[in-house]
Amino acid sequence: MKISQSTTRKGYTLFELTIATFLLAICLIPAMNFMSVAIATGRELETWNSMNLLAVGKLEEQLSIAAANFTEGTDSGSFSSISLSTLRYSASRSMQVADGGIVDELMVVSVTVWEDTDSDSIIDNDERQVIFATKVSNMVVYADEAQSS
């Protein structure tokens, strides 16, 4: 009786492993590119969201000031206190007709929040910005008119 030797393979050759690694790398390159684009897009959306939320907060703050004393004024600064030092704001309260207000009757309140990428505290054309504006009336004028009628 003759004993036959088994010719079955028990592993992969170095060439087969190299080809498999190469094919895996080719498949992973587009996936990694997609992931980096997705991460960058997520950061950009997070910045836009932060700018909108901060602009609304500053607008509410300026409306509170306008409602309390109905005085014109401006304010500007950054959000470095909450670790968003690249985001800056500019706010104004104006009754000037050129701005859309009516002296002593209607005030325009405007807030701009922008990403100051070059840290010069000036809004440049290529910097992203969010602008919120509204108007508030001087209720004292209307109260005086109602009492005189």
C-alpha positions in Angstrom: 0.0 0.0 0.0 1.3 3.4 -1.0 0.8 6.4 1.2 0.0 9.5 -0.9 1.2 13.0 0.1 -1.3 15.7 0.5 -1.0 18.5 -2.0 -3.4 20.9 -0.3 -2.1 24.4 0.6 -2.3 25.6 4.2 -1.6 29.3 3.6 -1.2 32.2 1.2 1.9 33.1 -0.7 3.7 36.4 -0.2 2.5 37.5 -3.7 -1.1 36.8 -2.9 -0.8 38.8 0.4 0.8 41.7 -1.5 -2.0 41.8 -4.1 -4.7 41.7 -1.4 -3.0 44.5 0.5 -2.7 46.6 -2.7 -6.4 46.1 -3.6 -7.4 47.0 -0.1 -5.3 50.2 -0.2 -6.9 51.2 -3.6 -10.4 50.8 -2.0 -9.5 52.7 1.1 -8.0 55.8 -0.6 -11.4 57.1 -1.9 -13.0 56.3 1.5 -10.4 58.3 3.3 -10.8 61.2 0.9 -14.6 61.1 1.5 -14.1 61.1 5.3 -11.8 64.1 5.2 -14.3 66.0 3.0 -17.1 65.0 5.4 -15.1 66.2 8.5 -14.3 69.5 6.8 -18.0 70.0 5.9 -19.0 69.2 9.4 -16.6 71.8 10.8 -18.0 74.4 8.4 -21.6 73.6 9.4 -20.6 73.9 13.0 -19.1 77.3 12.4 -22.2 78.5 10.6 -24.4 77.2 13.3 -22.3 78.9 16.0 -22.3 82.2 14.1 -26.1 82.1 13.8 -26.6 81.3 17.5 -24.2 84.0 18.6 -25.8 86.6 16.3 -29.2 85.9 17.7 -27.9 86.2 21.2 -26.2 89.5 20.5 -29.4 90.8 18.8 -31.4 89.9 21.8 -28.9 91.7 24.0 -29.0 94.8 21.8 -32.9 94.7 21.8 -32.8 94.6 25.6 -30.6 97.7 25.7 -32.9 99.5 23.1 -36.0 98.6 25.1 -34.5 99.8 28.4 -33.4 103.2 27.3 -34.0 103.7 23.6 -30.5 105.1 23.0 -28.3 104.7 19.9 -25.0 103.0 20.2 -22.5 100.5 18.8 -20.7 97.5 20.2 -18.0 95.1 18.9 -15.8 92.4 20.1 -14.9 88.7 19.9 -16.2 85.5 21.5 -12.8 84.5 22.9 -14.3 84.2 26.3 -16.1 81.1 25.0 -13.1 79.8 23.1 -14.3 81.1 19.7 -11.6 83.7 19.2 -11.9 83.7 15.4 -15.5 84.8 15.6 -16.1 88.5 16.0 -19.2 90.7 16.2 -20.4 94.2 15.4 -23.7 95.6 16.7 -25.4 98.9 16.2 -28.6 100.6 17.3 -29.6 103.6 15.1 -32.5 105.9 14.7 -31.0 107.5 11.6 -33.3 107.7 8.5 -30.4 106.5 6.3 -30.3 103.3 8.3 -34.1 102.8 8.1 -35.1 104.4 11.4 -37.2 107.3 12.5 -35.7 109.7 15.0 -37.1 109.2 18.5 -39.7 106.7 17.2 -38.1 103.7 15.4 -34.7 102.2 16.0 -32.9 99.8 13.7 -30.9 97.1 15.6 -28.3 95.2 13.5 -25.8 92.5 14.5 -23.1 91.1 12.3 -21.1 88.0 13.3 -18.2 87.0 11.1 -15.3 84.5 11.0 -12.2 86.8 11.2 -9.8 84.4 9.5 -7.0 86.9 9.1 -7.4 88.4 12.7 -7.6 92.0 11.6 -11.0 92.8 13.2 -12.3 93.9 9.8 -14.9 92.1 7.7 -13.3 91.1 4.5 -15.1 90.0 1.3 -13.9 86.4 1.6 -14.8 86.0 5.3 -18.1 84.3 6.2 -20.6 86.5 7.9 -24.1 86.4 9.3 -26.3 89.5 9.6 -29.4 89.8 11.7 -31.4 93.0 11.9 -34.8 94.2 13.2 -36.6 97.3 14.2 -38.0 98.4 17.6 -40.3 101.2 18.3 -40.2 103.7 21.1 -43.3 102.8 23.0 -43.2 106.0 25.1 -44.1 108.0 21.9 -47.2 105.8 21.5 -48.1 105.9 25.2 -47.9 109.8 25.0 -50.2 109.9 22.0 -52.7 107.5 23.6 -52.9 109.7 26.7 -53.4 112.9 24.7 -56.3 111.5 22.7 
